[in-house]
Amino acid sequence: MNKELAVDPAAAARHERFGKLPERVPLESMIEEKQAEPNAGATAEYHPEGAWAFSSCLALDLGL
């Protein structure tokens, strides 16, 4: 049985554009190493007025 596949021009264009997966990205190119500052934690300042903005509390998130 000979069947000819009728291919829509739009479908052919989609297959040409999206028909295969992109090349794999190596893990080494996704990792960025950065030198840490030696005393970053010791020299950081503490501001008690703004400290609440950085902590997560479910009751505050829910407005309780």
N, C-alpha and C positions, 0 to 999 in steps of 0.2 A: 504494500500500500504506500504510494507516494503522496506525502503531504507536504505542501509548501507552506512555510510559516509566513503569514502576512505580518510584516513589521511596520507599525506606525512610525512615521518619521520622528515624532516627538519621543516615542519610546526608544528609538535607536539613539537619539541624542542624549537621553537620560542614561542609557546604558554606556554610552561612550564616556560620559562625564563621571558617573557614579558606579560603574560596573566593577571596579576593583577597590580593594582596601588600600589606604595610603601606606607608604613604607613605614616600617617599625622605627620608633625613636629609641636610640640606645639609652640605657639608664644613666650612663655617665653624662649625657648631655642634659638630663633633667635635674641634676644635683648641682647646687651652687654652694661652695664652701667659703665661709667668711671668717676672718680672724676676729675672735672675741676681744673686747677691751679688758685689760687686766683687772681693774677694780671697779667695774661698772656697778655692781651691787653695793659696794661700800660707799661710793660717792653719791648714790641716788638720794634725793630728798624725799621726805615723807610729809604729805599735806593732809592732815586729818579731815579737813572740810571736804576735800574731793575724794577721799578714800572710798566712800560708799558707792561712787559711780563705777568702780572697777570690780566690785564683788557681785556675785550673782545670788539672788535670794528668790525662791519660788513665790513666797508670799508677796514680796514687792512686785514681782513680775505680774502677778494676778491682781494686784491692787488691793490686797487684803490688809 
